[in-house]
Amino acid sequence: MKQYNLCFLGFGNVGRALARLLVAKSADLRERYGIEWRISGVASRRMGWLTNDAVDGFDVPTLLSDHSPATVAPQSNSIGEWLRATRPDVVFETTSLNPETGQPAIDYVRAVLESGAHAITANKGVIVHGYNELNSLAVLAGKHLLFESTVLDSAPVFSLFRKSLPAVKLRGFSGVFSSTTNVIIETMEAGRSFEEGLKTAQDLGVAETDPSHDIDGWDATVKVCAVT
């Protein structure tokens, strides 16, 4: 049975939700696919560059609690040092969106692929600004660059066209591309204020780290660029 070292770059709402999902699906992954996993590294602005070389890696409930694991885990000082210490098979990149340049997430994903790990990103900026370079690097390294959650989250937009509809030409699309915008509109339709709608989206964990990316249209703009 294969055990994978998993690392998280960014551990906000998205990263934490993924960690909870991995725990919930552990039995399925083991019984159906022969996959065991452990979290050997977590990096975030709050936690720093954390590593854990224990047999079972980080204790997930501790990671998800309000108590920082920094007191029980050695820290690295840079992404290169962190990758060498954590020896990841897969890195989940969920850092904050930079709609103008995609940085520093592009540099992070490049370092991940160069280290020999698969990169899975939820960061739209990475795909809009760095896809060609990073995809070429992934192909050269024999690794996967996956980004399905960058647009419409659980809906398989990219893999649908890549796997099931390879000969189809996309002629157009429409919709409200931002979950935060949807929540705000629904809240205001119910007679409540814009501010209440934004607060609801933040409480649900669907708003961008910087909510201006949602309400000023940057989130939707970058998603459209990613799809096209």
Secondary structure, 3 states (H helix, E strand, C coil): CEEEEEEEECCCHHHHHHHHHHHHCHHHHHHHHCEEEEEEEEEECCCEEEECCCCCECCHHHHHCCCCHHHCCCEECCHHHHHHHHCCCEEEECCCCCCCCCCCHHHHHHHHHHCCCEEEECCHHHHHHHHHHHHHHHHHHCCCEECHHHCCCCCCHHHHHHHHCCCCCCCCCCCCCCHHHHHHHHHHHCCCCHHHHHHHHHHHCCCCCCCHHHHCCHHHHHHHHHHC
